[in-house]
Amino acid sequence: HELRGGRKEFSCQLDEFFTLAAQQGQVDISGNLGAASLGNEPTMHVPYLYSLAGFPYRTQFYVDKAVKELFTDAPSGLPGNDDLGQLSSWIVFSMLGFYPVNPCSGEYALGRPFITNADVSVAGGKLQLKVNNQGNDRKFVERLEWNGRSLDLAYPKLSFEKLSKGGLLEFWMTAELPGANYHC
């Protein structure tokens, strides 16, 4: 984001991207939120870039919008081509509340969980996810803890190394916008 004028300017450019007219083209360019075609792999990570810039509530807003508007439990419930399971893995990670924007980094970006709890088998045992105050209108994470210790919402450092050892990742949700806001 430093190449784009800093965190705020980068986030303002993302805002513009999400409000531009939908792209036109091949039939697999679908699942549009503005110019972001979430039905096609090259832009699926884009909502999570806000988290990497330190504005996770913007990620939570757009992930909430994408899941509610573009995905369903119907046979045709994916908004595009599920090439090798990419759309399916996107929705699974998004439901859990984090996403591997850059898998090579070993870090996950904070998102918006849609579950109330889940147990995931990992190399070191069990990763437990617990979401407090979950609700349709509660799309923002106001507090996050790893094994009882508070994490910084702007940069929670959710690493593969940490999560794969097992433990408890606990979220507290709110309908109110938490954290610092920016104006473009």
FENZIJO-V367111 format. One record per pair of residues at least 24 apart in sequence whose ideal C-beta (glycine too) atoms are under 8 Angstrom apart, sorted by the first residue. I is the first residue (numbers start at 1). J is the second residue. Records with the same first field share a line. If there is no record, write none. Layout:
BEGIN
I=J ; J
END
This chain:
BEGIN
1=49 ; 52 ; 53
7=53 ; 54 ; 55
8=182 ; 184
10=49 ; 53
11=50 ; 53 ; 55 ; 58 ; 182 ; 184
12=182 ; 184
14=46 ; 49 ; 50 ; 53 ; 58
15=58 ; 184
16=184
17=46
18=62
28=80 ; 81
29=80
30=79 ; 80
31=66 ; 70 ; 79 ; 80
33=62 ; 65 ; 66 ; 69 ; 70
36=62
37=80
38=66 ; 70 ; 79 ; 80 ; 90
39=70 ; 78 ; 79 ; 80 ; 81 ; 87
40=80 ; 81
41=83 ; 86
44=86 ; 87 ; 90
45=99 ; 101 ; 102
47=111
48=99 ; 101 ; 109 ; 111
49=101 ; 109
51=101 ; 109 ; 110 ; 111
52=101 ; 109
54=154 ; 155
55=154 ; 179 ; 180 ; 182
56=109 ; 110 ; 111 ; 141 ; 153 ; 154 ; 179
57=140 ; 141 ; 177 ; 178 ; 179
59=109 ; 110 ; 111 ; 112
60=110 ; 111 ; 112 ; 139 ; 140 ; 141
61=139 ; 140
63=94 ; 111 ; 112
64=112 ; 139
66=94
67=91 ; 94 ; 95 ; 114
96=120 ; 129
97=129 ; 131 ; 141 ; 169 ; 171
98=158
100=160
106=159 ; 160 ; 161
107=157 ; 158 ; 159 ; 160
108=158 ; 159 ; 160 ; 163
109=158
110=141 ; 144 ; 153 ; 156 ; 158
112=139 ; 140 ; 141
113=141 ; 171 ; 173
122=163 ; 164 ; 165 ; 166
123=164 ; 165
124=164 ; 165 ; 166
125=165 ; 166
126=166
127=163 ; 164 ; 166 ; 167 ; 169
128=166 ; 167 ; 168 ; 169
129=168 ; 169 ; 170 ; 171
130=168 ; 169 ; 170 ; 171
131=170 ; 171 ; 172 ; 173
132=170 ; 171 ; 172 ; 173
133=172 ; 173 ; 174
134=173
135=173 ; 175
137=175
138=173 ; 174 ; 175
139=173 ; 175
140=173 ; 174 ; 175 ; 176 ; 177 ; 178
141=171 ; 172 ; 173 ; 174 ; 178
142=172 ; 173 ; 174 ; 176 ; 178
143=171 ; 172
144=169 ; 170 ; 171 ; 172
145=169 ; 170
146=170
153=178 ; 179
154=179 ; 180
END
